[in-house]
Amino acid sequence: NNWFLCEKSYRPIAAQHPFVMASTAGNLAYLRSQGFETFPELFDESYDDIADWQARMRRIVEIVRDFDLASLNQVSVQQKIQHNHARFFDTDLTDHLCTTTIIEPVLEFVHG
């Protein structure tokens, strides 16, 4: 896959903020596949499907430029922020992801 999530991808989740991902196409969908909520009620998330990185960045700039701060007060937005924060700090999930995405692949590589 072409997805790359680094600490910057998770920082707004830990800090309890909604987010737009200026990254590789498909990263937003990948983050959702991990059980995190995204914010289509705040941002047009179709930017995540734009393959051309320059066109994707232009669309992200438009989204940020046109953002309405008052929309942050929506109950659904606040619930998603809390969900993401709780999921991010879920130690059972962290153990599972560490095992399946780091430890097991390394052991598989070492043992051939």
C-alpha positions, 0 to 999 in steps of 0.5 A, a space after each residue: 500500500 501507499 499509506 503512510 501515517 506518522 505521528 503528525 497524522 495522530 497528533 490532532 487526534 491526541 490533542 482532540 482536534 478535527 483534522 484534514 490530512 495533507 498526505 497521500 491519497 487514501 490516508 484518510 480512508 486508511 485512518 477510518 479503517 483503524 476505527 477513527 472517525 473523520 469529519 465529513 460534516 466539516 470538510 469535503 473529504 473527497 480530497 482523499 480520493 484525488 490521485 494527483 498530489 498537486 490537485 489534492 493539495 489545491 483542494 485541501 487549501 480551498 477546504 481550509 480557506 473556506 472552513 467555518 469555525 462555528 461548525 466545530 460546535 456541532 454535537 456530532 463533531 464533539 462526539 467524534 473528537 471524544 471517540 478518537 481521543 479514547 481510541 487513540 489512548 486505548 492501551 489494548 488497541 495499542 498492544 494489538 497494533 504493535 503486535 500485528 504491525 511491528 512485532 509479527 512482521 519483524 518475526 516473520 522476516 527474521 524466521 523467513 
